Amino acid sequence: MRDAKEKRRDLREKLTSNRLLVAPGAHNALVAQLVEDAGFPAVYMTGSGVVNTLLGQPDVGLATQGEMTTMAHYLAEAVDVPVISDADTGYGNAINVMRTVREFESAGVAAIHIEDQINPKRCGHIVGKELVSAEEMIGKLNAAVDARRDPDFVIIARTDARGPAGLDEAIARANRYHEAGADVVFPDALLSEEEIRRFAAEVPCPKMMNMGGYAVKRTTPKLQLETVEDIGFNLVIFPLAVLRAGVQAMQEFLFGLAARGTAHEVDHIATLRGKSIENWYEFSGIGTVRALEEKYLPSEAVERKYAGGKGYLPASNENR
């Protein structure tokens, strides 16, 4: 497993490669591992997804810094690719941002984004956002840059100005934020391909795009990745796409279980044959635990642990 510094250098190199970096959203360590296993070069820790799943609440600034940095630590420890994390507004003023940067850096993530909304914030695609002044946000970014200990830790400045103040203001703020030291700028919730193209043309620095908007009527359009790369963006995230797909699958299973009982689960199990999740115990890592036991525990203790017991035998096709 690579250490945090290696993963940060990896992210910086990818952001300057002129190739689009795609980072699906993950709301816990298991989903982060699924993103990595699917071959993606980075994981995005979605603030909305964490709030939705951890608290069962909408994304309106309810998660604390401690809850977010704890989850970020779990994700960063679980994967060998860089983790880019949502850090909301930085959880206060510029002084609070300094601690936020240090906590996320200590958690092992490679990058965070901080937004220019008034706290409590809300999902960038929902009406009702309010902005801090550009001067206040610049102070936060100055503090963030000064607070980081690893110069490869990436600071991303998100502006939510498009909705409440218009595209011109979003462009002006993004350029000022980059001048203030942000490594990447992130205009959330642009409304058309034309707006995305204009922003890219007028903001000549590394840029991040959110392929979000999860209502029936879209805010940001769903563009092909080749188009996003051609326009000039360096990083694109799909924050809630994996969570939404998972919730749909869980709903369908639960409705079937409620209607048909055990027979529904039996039929579901049949669809898993030959797939990685057919054997959930091995999929979730119990075989690795047994291998570590055999490496580090006294051999007599391991033999005694598994001898004569009844149940699933880790790292074996046996069911005893």
C-alpha positions in Angstrom: 0.0 0.0 0.0 1.4 3.4 -1.0 1.7 6.1 1.7 -0.2 9.4 1.6 2.7 11.4 0.1 3.0 9.0 -2.8 -0.7 9.2 -3.5 -0.6 13.0 -3.4 2.3 13.1 -5.8 0.3 10.7 -8.0 -2.7 13.0 -8.0 -0.6 16.1 -8.8 1.0 14.3 -11.8 -2.4 13.2 -13.1 -3.9 16.7 -12.8 -1.1 18.1 -15.0 -1.1 15.2 -17.6 -3.7 16.8 -19.9 -5.7 13.7 -19.6 -9.1 13.8 -17.8 -9.1 12.2 -14.4 -12.4 10.5 -13.5 -13.3 10.0 -9.9 -16.6 8.3 -9.0 -18.1 9.1 -5.6 -17.8 6.9 -2.6 -19.5 7.3 0.8 -17.7 4.7 2.7 -14.6 2.5 2.6 -16.3 -0.5 0.9 -17.5 1.7 -2.0 -14.1 3.3 -2.3 -12.6 -0.3 -2.8 -15.3 -1.0 -5.4 -14.3 2.2 -7.3 -10.6 1.2 -7.2 -11.4 -2.4 -8.2 -13.3 -1.1 -11.2 -10.0 0.5 -12.4 -10.6 4.2 -11.6 -7.4 6.1 -10.8 -8.9 8.2 -7.9 -11.9 8.1 -5.5 -14.0 11.1 -4.6 -15.5 11.2 -1.1 -18.9 12.7 -1.5 -20.1 14.9 1.2 -23.7 14.5 0.1 -23.3 10.7 0.1 -21.8 10.7 3.6 -24.6 12.8 5.0 -27.3 10.8 3.2 -26.0 7.5 4.4 -24.5 8.3 7.8 -27.2 10.6 9.1 -30.1 9.8 6.8 -30.4 13.5 6.1 -30.1 15.9 3.1 -26.9 17.7 2.2 -27.5 21.0 4.1 -24.4 21.3 6.2 -25.3 18.8 9.0 -22.1 16.7 9.0 -19.4 17.9 11.3 -15.7 18.2 10.5 -15.0 15.3 12.8 -17.5 13.0 11.1 -16.1 13.9 7.7 -12.4 13.5 8.5 -13.1 10.2 10.3 -14.8 8.9 7.1 -12.0 10.3 5.0 -9.5 8.4 7.1 -11.4 5.2 6.5 -11.5 5.7 2.7 -7.8 6.7 2.5 -6.8 3.6 4.4 -8.9 1.3 2.3 -7.5 2.1 -1.1 -4.2 2.5 -2.9 -5.4 5.4 -5.1 -5.7 9.1 -4.2 -8.8 10.2 -2.3 -10.3 13.6 -3.1 -12.6 14.8 -0.4 -15.4 17.2 0.0 -14.6 19.6 2.9 -17.8 21.8 2.6 -17.1 25.4 3.7 -14.0 24.4 5.7 -16.3 24.3 8.8 -16.0 28.0 9.8 -13.8 31.0 9.0 -10.2 31.0 7.9 -8.9 30.0 11.3 -11.2 26.9 11.3 -10.0 26.1 7.7 -6.4 25.8 9.0 -7.4 23.0 11.3 -9.7 21.5 8.6 -6.7 21.2 6.2 -4.5 19.7 8.8 -7.1 17.1 9.9 -7.8 16.0 6.3 -4.1 15.9 5.6 -3.6 13.7 8.7 -6.5 11.5 7.5 -4.4 10.6 4.4 -6.4 12.1 1.6 -4.7 13.7 -1.4 -7.0 16.7 -1.9 -10.0 18.6 -0.5 -12.3 21.2 -1.9 -13.6 24.1 0.0 -16.6 26.2 -1.2 -17.6 29.8 -1.0 -21.0 29.3 0.6 -22.2 30.7 3.9 -22.3 28.1 6.6 -24.6 26.1 6.8 -24.1 25.2 3.2 -26.3 23.1 0.9 -25.9 20.8 -2.1 -24.6 23.0 -5.0 -27.5 22.0 -7.3 -30.3 23.2 -5.0 -31.6 26.7 -5.0 -31.1 28.7 -1.8 -27.4 29.0 -1.7 -25.8 32.1 -0.1 -22.3 33.2 -0.7 -19.5 34.6 1.5 -17.7 37.5 0.0 -14.8 36.8 -2.4 -12.5 38.5 0.0 -13.5 36.1 2.8 -13.1 33.1 0.6 -9.6 34.3 -0.5 -8.7 34.6 3.2 -9.8 30.9 3.7 -7.7 29.8 0.7 -4.6 31.8 2.0 -5.0 30.0 5.3 -5.5 26.6 3.7 -2.3 27.0 1.7 -0.3 28.1 4.7 -1.7 25.3 6.9 -0.8 22.4 4.7 2.3 20.5 5.7 2.7 18.5 2.5 3.1 20.8 -0.5 1.6 18.1 -2.7 -1.7 18.2 -0.8 -4.1 19.7 -3.4 -6.3 22.6 -2.4 -9.4 22.9 -4.6 -11.5 26.1 -4.5 -15.2 25.5 -5.3 -17.4 28.4 -6.3 -21.1 28.2 -6.0 -21.6 31.6 -7.5 -23.4 30.5 -10.7 -26.8 29.9 -9.1 -27.2 33.0 -6.9 -24.9 35.5 -8.7 -24.5 34.4 -12.3 -21.8 33.0 -14.6 -19.7 36.2 -14.8 -19.3 36.2 -11.0 -18.4 32.5 -11.0 -15.6 33.1 -13.6 -14.3 36.2 -11.7 -14.2 34.4 -8.4 -12.5 31.3 -9.9 -9.7 33.4 -11.3 -9.2 35.3 -8.0 -9.2 32.0 -6.1 -6.5 30.5 -8.3 -4.5 33.7 -7.8 -4.9 33.3 -4.1 -3.2 29.9 -4.2 -5.9 27.3 -5.1 -4.3 24.5 -7.1 -7.6 23.7 -8.9 -10.9 25.6 -9.3 -14.3 24.0 -9.3 -17.4 25.8 -10.6 -20.4 23.8 -9.3 -23.7 23.6 -11.0 -23.1 25.3 -14.4 -26.3 25.0 -16.4 -25.3 24.2 -20.0 -22.5 23.0 -22.2 -22.1 26.6 -23.5 -21.5 27.8 -19.9 -19.0 25.0 -19.3 -17.1 25.9 -22.4 -17.1 29.6 -21.6 -15.8 29.0 -18.1 -13.0 26.8 -19.4 -12.0 29.4 -21.9 -11.9 32.2 -19.4 -10.3 30.4 -16.5 -6.9 29.2 -17.6 -5.9 26.9 -14.7 -6.6 23.3 -13.7 -10.3 22.8 -13.4 -12.7 20.3 -11.8 -16.2 19.4 -13.0 -19.1 17.8 -11.1 -21.2 15.5 -13.3 -23.9 15.7 -10.7 -27.4 16.9 -10.5 -29.6 14.0 -9.4 -33.1 15.4 -9.9 -35.3 14.4 -12.8 -34.7 17.8 -14.4 -30.9 18.2 -14.7 -28.9 21.2 -13.7 -25.4 20.4 -15.1 -25.8 18.5 -18.4 -24.5 14.9 -18.7 -21.6 15.3 -21.2 -19.5 12.6 -22.6 -16.1 12.3 -21.0 -14.3 12.9 -24.3 -16.2 16.2 -24.5 -15.2 17.2 -21.0 -11.6 16.5 -21.7 -11.7 18.4 -25.0 -13.3 21.4 -23.3 -10.3 21.6 -21.0 -11.3 20.2 -17.6 -8.7 18.1 -15.7 -10.9 16.3 -13.1 -14.5 15.1 -13.2 -16.5 13.6 -10.4 -19.7 11.5 -10.3 -20.6 12.1 -6.6 -23.9 10.2 -6.0 -24.1 8.0 -9.1 -22.8 4.8 -7.3 -24.9 5.5 -4.2 -28.1 6.0 -6.3 -27.5 2.8 -8.2 -26.9 0.9 -5.0 -30.0 2.3 -3.3 -32.1 1.3 -6.4 -30.8 -2.3 -6.1 -31.5 -2.4 -2.4 -35.0 -1.1 -2.9 -35.8 -3.6 -5.5 -34.5 -6.5 -3.3 -36.4 -5.3 -0.2 -39.7 -5.0 -2.1 -39.1 -8.5 -3.4 -38.3 -9.8 0.0 -41.4 -8.2 1.5 -43.6 -9.7 -1.2 -42.1 -13.2 -1.5 -40.0 -13.8 1.6 -37.1 -16.4 1.6 -37.9 -17.5 -1.9 -36.9 -14.1 -3.2 -33.5 -14.3 -1.6 -33.0 -17.8 -2.9 -33.7 -16.6 -6.4 -31.4 -13.6 -5.8 -28.5 -15.8 -4.7 -28.8 -17.8 -7.9 -28.1 -14.6 -9.9 -24.8 -14.2 -8.0 -23.2 -17.4 -9.2 -19.7 -16.7 -10.6 -19.6 -13.1 -9.4 -17.2 -11.6 -6.8 -20.0 -11.2 -4.2 -21.3 -14.7 -4.4 -19.1 -15.6 -1.4 -19.6 -12.5 0.8 -17.3 -13.7 3.5 -14.3 -13.9 1.1 -15.4 -10.7 -0.7 -15.3 -8.8 2.6 -11.8 -10.1 3.4 -12.1 -12.9 5.9 -9.6 -15.0 3.9 -7.0 -12.2 4.2 -7.6 -12.3 8.0 -6.9 -16.0 8.1 -3.8 -15.6 6.1 -2.5 -12.9 8.5 -3.3 -15.1 11.4 -1.2 -17.9 10.0 1.6 -15.5 9.4 1.7 -13.8 12.8 -0.1 -16.0 15.4 1.4 -19.1 16.9 0.7 -22.0 14.6 -0.8 -24.1 17.5 -3.2 -21.2 18.3 -4.4 -21.0 14.6 -4.8 -24.8 14.4 -6.8 -24.8 17.6 -8.9 -21.8 16.5 -10.2 -23.6 13.4 -10.2 -27.3 14.5 -13.5 -28.9 15.2 -15.6 -25.8 14.7 -18.8 -25.8 12.6 -19.5 -23.1 10.1 -17.8 -21.4 7.2 -14.1 -22.1 6.9 -12.3 -18.9 5.7 -10.2 -19.2 2.5 -11.7 -22.6 1.7 -14.5 -23.9 -0.5 -15.6 -26.0 2.5 -18.8 -25.3 4.4 -18.6 -27.2 7.7 
